[in-house]
Amino acid sequence: MANQSAVKFGTDGWRARIADDFTFDNVRKAAAAIAGYLHNSTDPREAPAKGVCIGYDTRFASDRFARAVAEVLAASGIPVKLANRITPTPALSYGVHQQGAAGGVMITSSHNPYQWNGVKYKAFYGGSGSPSIMANIETFLDKPLPRPAQPAAITEVDFLPCYLEAIRRFADLDLIAKSGLKLAIDCMYGAGSGILAGIFQSIGVEYVEIRANRDPLFPGINPEPIEPHIRALQDAVVEHHCHAGFVTDGDADRLGAADENGNFVDPHKIFAVLLEWLLTRKNWPGDVTRAFNTTGMLDRIAARHHRTLHEHGIGFKYICDLMLEKNILIGGEESGGIGIARHLPERDGLLNSLLLANVMAEEGKTLGQLVQRLQDTYGEHHYGRIDLHINDDLKNATIARAKSGVKTFAGMPVDHVETLDGIKFFLDNPEAKSKPNAAKSWLLLRASGTEPLLRIYSESCSKESVARLLEAGRQFAMSSLD
């Protein structure tokens, strides 16, 4: 039987397998911990009377789990604004910020497989709760809550209209409307369904929308906007002769893309395209942040435009923290979460889709042409990732072996090692000597702290050397107990 120890708040919140640990009982315990945190906060911006906004995605029973959270909060005296329909995470976050709420709760497991669901917590500023907030919430697990004579109100609201107005203002829709672009949209059966299609339809942009129906089983895929899960989008772009395709994950806060030839455009290239445009065309002030496992091309773009770049650990919480502390223009992570601070300290796959269309319209180029221009300007950068679902013994042995000293991977000598978040080997790649301004070659090993999972990342100056490095990393891991 699931018990209190099954609930553990990490990045953004808590997630677990439905019916194993993600039960109504445990969801109510998580909600009670959030309520306890708010009742005990001394920050006036988190005053319980300011209320909490609650949203939910397309996953199994998400609406019912959201209602259970609302009932717990309201019973403790915290007013609740509960979404009256499926809502993308960035729309819920915008609602928290726009309405001045004490915080927000989103029922979603983002890009995880269909068996999972989760409770994301959004702080009063409309972004991921900081590590200190999440740790504080966890201390209120299984603690008693106040019980006023009358519960607070639960009011059903629609968070989408204000959010849609905000992202429509942020992008230049007139320019997109005049561009003649034809675009494909892949909703991955998630919460982004109908949103980009509605915007494009309203401004007369031709589009094709796929996988827009609700299906909590996410048939045949994980709702993560990377290969191989975006094959349907790649095929749709080619079949319908589109200039690009955009794909958002289960709760629409992450983004992937395909170019006009159906080639996958990974989040690193999307981030780089947006960054180059912001610095060249907008010239907005602010620094740049990137996670430890993202492309070195961002460093080169920032340096060329004389912008400070902050490298940090893996997870959007680090980006959010920096956005609250410093003047940050844009920040992003490997998994497709990119945030622009003057909109919100939050990932937003829908806004970033509009901005990609904006860049294409302003530059008069297809997405593939924009990516190629970056490769020509900043050197060829290619990226890959594999996930190894291995037992904890093998995972831990791999990390221990990596820490003990490694001299080569795929025949490439190790030049130096960095350990900000995982173990990252920078390599002396002979192939780089024949390429102008070639990308640095590196391999990163990072173990999950909560799952029997090891992720292996690599970047290099060719697809072939990335493939060799990833395979060398896989072999290194699988032989670590031999």
N, C-alpha and C positions, 0 to 999 in steps of 0.2 A: 504494500500500500504506500502511495506517495505520502511524504511527510514534509514538515517545515524545512528540513535541510535540502529539499529538492529545489527550493527557490534561492537563486543566487544572482545578484545584480552585477553585471559586467558592463561592457561598452554599450551605451544607450539604454540598457535594461536587462531583461531576463528572457530567455527563450528555451524551449524544450519540446520534446515530442508530444504531440496531442495524444491524450488518454494514458500516456505513461506518467510523465510528471506534469505536463500541461493539462491540468484538470480544473474544474470550476473551483474546487477547494483551494488549490494552490494559487489560482488567479486571484481569488479573494484575499489570500494572505499577502500577495504582492501588493494589491490595492491598499490593504490596511497599512502596510509599511510606508507606502507613499503618503497616505493620509497622516500617519504619525509624524513623518518628517515635516510636512507642511504645518501641522498644529504646533510643532516645537521650534519652527524656524523663527529667528529673531530679525530676519530681513523683511522689511515692510513690503518689498516687491513680491514676497511669497506668502503674504497674509492669506489665511484660508478664505476670508470673505471675498477675495478676488476671484475665487472659483477655479475650476479646472476644466479644460477642453478635452474631449475624448473622441477619437476617431477609430476606424477599423477598415481593414482591407477585404479582399475577396476570399481569404482562406476559410476553411471549414469552421463554421460556428463563430467567426470573428465578431459578428454583430451581437451574438448572445454573450460572448465573453466581455465585450465592451459594456453591455448593459449590467453585467455582474459587477464590474469595476465601478460603474456609476452609482450603483446602489450602495456599495460599501462607503464610498466617499460621501455621498449625500447623507447616509445614516450617521456619519460622524459630524455633520454640520457644514460640510463643504459644498457650495452650490456647483452644479455640473451643467455644462453645455455639451450635449451628446449629439454626435453627427446623425443626421437623419437619412444618410445614404453612404455608400462606400466612398472613402475619402483617401486620396494620396497623402503620404506622410508629409511632404512639404506644404500641402494645403492646411493640414492640422497645425503644423509648426507656425505657419503664417497667422493662423487664427489665434494661437496663443499670444503671439507678439502684438497683433493688431487689436485684440480685445483687452490687453493688459491683464491676462489671467495669471494666476500664481504658478501655473505649470500646465502640462498636457500629457495625456497618455494615448499612445497609439497601439492598437492591437494588430500586430503584424510580425512576421518572421522574415520580412524583406526578401532576400534572394535564396533563402534556404529551401530544401525540398518540401513537397506538399505535406509530409508527415509532421512538420514543425509549425509552431506558432509562438508568439512572443508578446511581451509587454515592454514597449519602448517608453522611456520617460523623456519629456521635453521640458526644459527649464523655462522660466519666465521670459527669457530673451528670444525664445523661438528656435532653439538649437539643442543639440545633445546635452544632457546633464553632464557636468564636469565629473571627473573621477572622484572628487571629494563629495559631490552631491550624491553620486551613486553609492559610494561607501557609507555615507550617512543614512541613506534610505534603508540600506541593508540592516543597520543596527536596530531598526524598528520592527523587524520581522517578529511576529508572535508577541508583540507588546499590546497591552490594552488600549482602546481608543475611547475618546469621550463619546457619550451617548446623550445628545440633547433630547428634550421632550418631543420636539418635532424635527424630523429630518429636513435637510435643505432641499431645495427644488432641483429636479432634473428637467432641463429644458432641451427639447430637440431643436437643433439648428442646422443650417446648411453652410458649411465652411467654404464651399467652392466659389460663390460669386465674388467675394472680396479678393480671394487668391487669384482668380482668373483675371480680374481687373488689374491686379498688381503686375502679373507677368506679361500681360498684353501691353501695359505701359512701358515695361522695361525693354522689350524688344521693339525694333522698328518694323511694325507690321505693314505699313504703307510700302516700304522698300521691298519687303518679301512679296507683297501682293503684285508688284510690278515686275518681278524678276523672271516670270515664266517658268519657275521651278516646278517640277513634279516630284513629290516626296512619298516615300513609303513609311508607314508607322506600324510598329509591332508592339502590342500592349502586353504580350506574354500572359494573357488571361488575368491581368492584374488590375490594380486600382487606377492606372492611367487611362483606362478604356474610355474612348470618346472625347477626351479632352483636347489633344492636339488636332484630332479630326474636326472637332467643333470650331476651333480657332481657324484652321485652314479653310474650312467651308465658309466661314463668315467673311473671309477676305478674298475669296475666289481663287485660292491656290489648289491646284489639282493634287489629289493624294490617293493613296491606297492604304487601307487599314486592315491589318490581319490580327488574329487571335485576340479579338476585342470582347468576346463573350466570357462570362464568368464560368470558370471551371476550377474548383478547389483542388482537383487532382493534377493540374498543370500537365496534361497528358504528354508524355514522351520527353519532358524537359524539366530542368530546374529553372525557376524564373530568374535566372542570372544572365545579364546581357553580355555574354561572352560565348565563344565557340565551345562546344558544338550546338549550344542551345538556340542560337540565332540563325540556323540554317534556313528556316522558313522565310525570314526577312531577306537574307541574301538572294534566295530564289525569286522572291517577289520583286525585288529591285530590278533584277535582270529581265524577268518576264514582262514587267510593265514599263520598262525603259525609263526608270526613275533616275533623278540626278543624285539621290542619296536615300538612305533609309535610317530611321531612328528607332531604337528599342529601349524601353524602360523596364525595370525589374518589377517584382511583385507589388511593391508599395510606391513605385515611381520616383524614388529619390536617386536612383543610379541610372547611368546612360551608357549605351554602346551604339555602334553605328556600322553601316555598310556603305561603301562608295558605289559609284555608278556602274562598276563592273562586278558588284557583288562581293568585293573583298572586305573582310572584316577590318574595321577601323577601331583599334582598341582604345580604352579610356586614356592612355598616355598621349596618343595622337590627338584625341579630342581636346584634352587639357591644353596641349601645345598649340593647337589651332586657335582656341579661345584666348589663350594668353598672348600670343603674337598679335591678334586682332585688338585686344584691349589696350596693349601697349603702343601699337602702331596707329590705330584709328581713333581710339578714345583718349588715350594718354591720361587715363585716370590715375590718381596718386595711389601709393601703397606698395607694400612688400608682397612677396609671393611665398607660399608655403607648399611643401610637398612631403609625402611620406617616404620613409626609408626605402621602400620597395618600388618607387616610381622612376620614370625615365630621367636620365641625365640630360636629355635635350632641354628640359625646363631650366636647368642651370645655365645652359648656353644662351637661351633666349633672355633670361633675366640679366645676365652679365652684359649682353649686347645693348640692353636698354638701361643699364646702370641701375637696376633694381636689386634690393637685398632679397636673398632667398633663404628661407628657414627650412632646414630639414628636421624632421621629427619622427616619432614612433608611428606605428601602423594603427590607424583608427581615426575616424573623423573627429573624435573628442579632442585630439591634439590641435586640429585645425580650428575648431570652435574656440578652444581656450585662447589661441593666439589671436583670433579675430576679436575677442573681447579685451585683450590686453594691448594690442598694437594696431597700427594702421595697416591692415592687410587688404590687398585688392582681391586676391583669389587664392584658394587653396584646394588641393585635391588629393585623392588616394587612388591606389591601384585598381580598386574594384569598381570604379565608375562614379564615385561620389565626388562631385565638384561643387564648391560653394563660392558665391560672389558676395562679399561682405556688405556692400551697399544695398543689396536686396535682403539678405538674411544670413546669419551664421549657420547655414544649414545646406545639406546636399539638395539638389533639385534637378532631377532628370528631365522634367517637362520644360522648365525655363531654359535649361542648357540646350535642349532640342531646338527651341525657338531661336536661341542665340546662334547655333550652328547654321540654321537657315538664314539668319541675318548676315552672318559672315559670308556665306556663299553668294547672297544677293548683292552685298556691297562690293565684293571682290570680283564678281562676275565669273566665278569658277565653280566647278563641281567639287565635291568633297575629296575625290581622288586627286584632283589637281592641287588642292590646298595642301594635302599631305605631302605630295611630291615636292612642292615648293619648299616645305620645311626640311625635307630630306636633303634637297639641293643646297639649302642655305646653311643648315646646322650640322650636316653630316648624316650618314645613314645610321638610323637607330632601329633595331628590331627587338622584339620582346616576346617572352613566353612564360607560361606558368603551368606546373602540374601539381596535382594534389594526390598525395599518397595516403590512403586510409590503411594505416598499419597499427599494430598494437602498441601500447605505451612502452613496453620493454624495448622494442625496436626503435621507436621514436626517440626515447631517451638515450639509447646507445648511440644513435646517429649524432645527436647533438654533442654528447660527450666526446665522441671520436673527432668531430669537427673542431672542438675546442682544444684538442690535444696537439693540433698542428697538422696541416695538410700542405703538401708541396705542389701538387698539380691536379688539374681537372681537365679531362679530354686532351691531355698532352700539353696543356697550357700552364706555364709556371705561375704560381701564386705570387703576385707582387706585394700585396698587403691585405690586411683583414680589418673590417669594421664590425662593431658589435652593438650598435645603437638599439636594434630590435631584431634579434636573430643573429646569424653569423653570415657576413657578406664577404665573399672572396673576390678581390679585384685581380684580374688575370692579364698576363702578357700574351696577347693574341697575335701571332705572326701575320694573320690575314689583315690586321689593321694597318700594317705598314704599306699595303698596296692600295689603300682607300684614302681619299682626301678627307681630312677632318673626321676620321672614323670615331664612332662611339666607343667609349670605354667598355670593356667586356667584364661582366661580373656575374656571380652566382650567389644566390641568397638561400640559406636553409633556415626555416622558421617553424618551430613546433607550436601547435595549438596548446593553450593552457587548459582547455576544457574538454577537448575531444582527442580520440586516437587518430590524429591527423598531422601530417608533415607537409608543409607547402614548400615548393622549390620554385624559385623565380630566377630568370636570367635576362640580361640585355647584352647585345653585341652588335657588330657591324654588318651581320648578314643573318638571314633566316637559318642558313645551314649551321652556322656556329652556335646559334641559340639552341637549335635542336641537339647538337652534340653535347653542349653543356648540360642541358636538362637531362639527357640520358645518362651522362656521367654522374650527375647528382642523384638520379634514381638508383643507379648501380651502387653508388657509395652508401646510400641509405639501406638498401636491401641486403648488403653484405656486412652491415655493421655489427652483427652478432656472430659472424662466422669465426 
